Amino acid sequence: MLKQRERPVKLLFEIPSTRIVQEHLSKYVVYEVVLMRSGSFDSRRVSVQRRYSDFSRLHQRLQEEFQEEVEELVLPPKLLRGNFCPEKVSGRRLALQDYLAQLFAARCVRHSPLFAGFLSDAEQRRAHELLRAGQFEGAVEQLQTVLEIQEKLLPWQKPTLLVPTLAALAVCYRDLEKPEQALGTAQRALPPVRRYGLKSYRAPLLELLVDLGYQLGRPVAQLQEELRTQRDAERGEVSRRSLKEVVIHEFL
């Protein structure tokens, strides 16, 4: 019996709902953008909230970056009247959903850091604000959302995309006194850091792993030797920061 051919993995976008936000001097519509992967079992529906201005900013940046490669991609036009009419909001919702599908169909876009940033940068910045304020539980919640989004993007993005998120999570877990989770998260970040030569992360990550290893009674001799070699190689090239300092400065 022939093995059934695997279906190609795609990223699907849905905008199932909207909400109107009224602030002191402004009123705007927020769209819930849901991401799911097809072609494989994916029970995790992760979502982010975006305004039309976020879509417009992405569109402008893509036009500047890729020019003729995306000239046929058309962003639904800005509404000049009736912005909050239910029928027009619903029509805009469906049009933006189709727009995201068109973006993903363009190879240059789905491999672009601009596309990944549109889907995760706002949450990443919020997580780092919470981390700097010492609100680690809230930061973890935001970072988990970011991580789920980035994991869905991995077939089209480099694994380095995960490193800042995993490093921030490891710092949060360590400060929440959850050493097992901190260790597992830091261990996951180390391979892409090694493979792609991310110097600013390597020694601080190794240092954290050594400290956690001692705390948990794990073997650390190989990590210590790698850390010593890395520190010697970096002498005078990379400022000596802890992983927490590296993470804090990432989104300043």
N, C-alpha and C positions, 0 to 999 in steps of 0.2 A: 504494500500500500504506500503510495507516494505521500511524503510529508506535505501538508498544506502550506502553501507559500505565505510567509508573514506579510501582513498588511503594513504599508509604510506609515510611519508615525507622523502625524500632523498636529498642529496646534489649532484648536478651535476657540473662537471668541463668541461670546454671547453678551448682550446688554439687556438683561431681563427687566431692569427697573430703573427708575429715575426718582429724584427728589428735588424739590425747590428749597434753596437755602436763602433765608432773608437775614441779612446782616444790617448793621447800622446805616451804612451808606451804599449798600449794594444788594442785589438780588440775582441769583444765578441758579442754573440747573446742574445737578451732579448726576453723572451716569455711573451705574455699577457695571464694571467690566469683569466678566467671569472668564477664566481660562481653564481649558481641559485639553488633555492630549488624547487623540484618537489613535487607532491602530494597535493599542495595547490597553489592558485593563487599567483604568485610572478613576478611582473613586473620589479623588480629592478635587473638589471644585474650589479654587481659590479666586478671590475677587479683590479688586481695588476700586477706588472712587476717583473719577476724573471729570474735569470740566471741559467745556468746548474749547476754552483757551489753551488747555493742555494739548488737545489734538492739533489745534492750529499751530502751536509752537513746534510740535514734532514735525508737522508737515513742512513748515518753513525750513527747518534744519535739514530735513531729508532733501528738499529741493536744492539747498546750498551745497550739500555733500555730494549728491549723485546726479543732479541736473537732468540731462536727457534720459537717463535710465529710469527716472520716476516721473517724467513729464506727463505721462498718460494717467497717473493717479490723481483723482479729483477729490479733494476734501469737500464734504457737504458745505454749502455756503453759509455764512453767518446770517442769521435772521435779523432783519431790521425792524420788523413789527411782529407782534403776537408771540414773542419768545416763550411765554408761559401758558399759551393756549394748549390744552391737553392733546388735541389732535396734532398740532405742530411739534410738540415735544415728543410724541410717539413716533412721528415720521422721522424726526431728527435721530432718535434712538436707533431705529432700524437702519438709517443711512450710515450712521457711524459704525454700526456693527458690520455692515457690508464693507465699509472703508478699511476696517481692521483686517478683514479677510483678504482684501486686495493687497494691503501692505505685506501681509505674511506671504502671499503668493510671489512677491518680488524677491528674488534671491538676495540681492544686495541689501535689502531692508531687513530681512529676517536674520541675516548674519551681522547686522550692524549693532554696535554698542548703543546707538541712539534709540533703537527699538527696545532693547533691554532696559535702557534707562527710563524710557517712558513708562514702562510697566512696573518699575521698582524703586526709582530714585526718591520719590516723595516719601515712601515708607522707610527707606534706608536713612534719609535725613532725620525723620521723626524719631527713629530708633536711636540714632546717635545723640540727638538732643536729650532724650530720656536717660541714656547711658551717662552722658556728662553731668546730668543732674542727680545721678545716683539712684534713679528709678529703674532698677534692673529688671523687675518683673514686667513692667510695661515695655521695656526695650526688647526683652525676649519675645514677647507677643508679636511685636512689629517685625523683628528679625526672622521669626518663623514664617511669617507671611512672605517676606522677601525671599527666603530660602526656597520655599515651595514654588514660587514663580520662577526663580532662577533654575531650579532643577528641571522644570518643564521646558526651559529654553536650551538646556545643555546640548541636545543634538545639533544645535545651530550656533552655539556660543562656546568659547573656550572655557575649560574648567576653572581658569583663573577668575572667572566671574564670581565664583562662590567664595573665594578666599577672604575678602573683607567681611562678608557676612558671617562665615564660620569663625573668623578671628574675634569678631565682636561678640558672638554667642559664647565662645569659650571664656572670654573675659567676664561676661555677665554671670555665667554659671559658677566661675571661680569665686566671684564676689558674693554670690548667693549661697556660698558654701555647699556647692553641689559638685565635688571634685570628680566623680565618675563621669558625669555629663560633660564637664569641662574637658576632661582627658579625651573622651571619645570624639568630641567636636574638634579639638586641636589636632588629634591624630588624623582626622579626615582632611584637614586643611594642609597638612605637611606635604603629601605627594605632589600636588600641583605647584606648591611653593618651590620644591626642589626641582621639578621638571622644567619650570619656566623661569627659574632664576630670579625669584622675587626677593631681592636682597633686603628690602626694608622689613620683610616679614620673617625671614628664615631664622636668624639668631633669636629674636624675641619669642618666636613660637617654640623653638627648641628649649629656650630657658624656661618657659612656662611648663612644657612637657617634663622637663627634669624636676622642677619643683613639685608638680603633681605626682610624678612617679615616686619621689621620696615620701610624699604624704600618704600615698596609697600602698606603699611597699612593693612597687613594681621595679623591674630591672631598668637601670638608667645608664649603665656604663657606655653603651654604644651612642646614646643620645648626648652624653657628656663629651665624648670624643668628637662627635660631629659638631657640637657647639664650640668646642675649643678650636677646631680647625676653621670653622666659619668666622669666629671672632678674629683669628689671626689673618685670614684672607681679607677681611673687611676693614682692618685697622687703617684709620684715616680716611676711609671712603664713605662709611655709613655712620650716622650719629647713633650713639648707643642709647636706645630707648627700650622701655619695657613694651610688651605687646599692648598693654592698656594705653600707653602714650601714643603708640602707632595708630591704634584704633580711634582714639579721641581726635587725632589730627586729620583723620581720613576725610571727613566731610565738613571740615571747618570752612 
